[in-house]
């Protein structure tokens, strides 16, 4: 993973693509990235293609539940953004269809998503999981900042930690799967339960805890580092930690829903999402994920993933329906 991520640092710049053609004139889209990024993507796509987009923003867990419920009568054409595990689960359940787009210019970790899903989803960005803390809050309370996952179980952090609920949040599911992979399932759940004793709130959205930490509403958050960097660059007193034991990462994905009513428009969206010029829109709204196209410029603010101790995250196992359902049921019973 580190070697493939280093390829991103050698990106050659922006490769502009010709305008896309599509026969459809509308697209029903679910976006699981940040609202600002969703909005700028939709605006650029409508301008480039002339296709009208009806977009809603939902977390990945909510989206997976919706497309499952609508499987016999899909109302969504495409799903863009959010952690890749739920996209892989949707593919395994026959809820997605192949886009047939060219993926030859994508990073190996993005191509891997396509390989694992039989071509039914593809990677669009990557980002590492981390811990953020409000330096002012912890200093005022005389609390030593955390450096490791195990630190978060320390009673000194009682009431200071905020993290999302893995049933609704792909970010939080990545945290759950990461801790299980690092420590083993039994020890991992024991640690999650100990950390849970210090949690003041389980949010629906994965980015919400770091926003709360930035505002001083909680001392510590768990989430993706690129979301933390966005807040830090805006002047909030956040410090960002890569846990000492190692950490997991996400590969955000884009997919076409099986039975999409506006298939041509959905295919045009996937092609658009993989263009370098499109991926560079992320930095204009301070979204600092590592882009998947090798020709896309990487924002200097983006966390340098090649310097982070990333685990060999097992997307095949933890992106399976059975594993996810079992881990979430156990989390509900033992942690929440």
Buried (B, 14 or more C-beta within 10 A) or exposed (E): BEEBBEEBEEBEEBBEBEEBEBEBEEBBBBBBBBEBBBBBBBEBBEEBBEBBBEBEBBBBBBBBBBBEEBBEEBBBBBBBBBBBBBBBBBBBBEBBBBBEBEBEBBBBBBBBBBEBBEBBBBBBBBBBBBBBBBBEBBEEEEBEBBEBBBBBBBEEBEEBBBBBBBBBBBBBBBBBBBBBBBBEEEEBBBBBBBBBEBBBBBBBBBBBBBBBBBEEBBBBBBBBBBBBBBBBEEEBBBBBBBBEBBBBBBBBBBBBBBBBBBBBBBBBBBBBBBBBBBBBBBBEBBBBBBBBBBBBBBBEBBBBBBEBEBBEBBBEBBBBBEBBEEBBEBBEEEBB
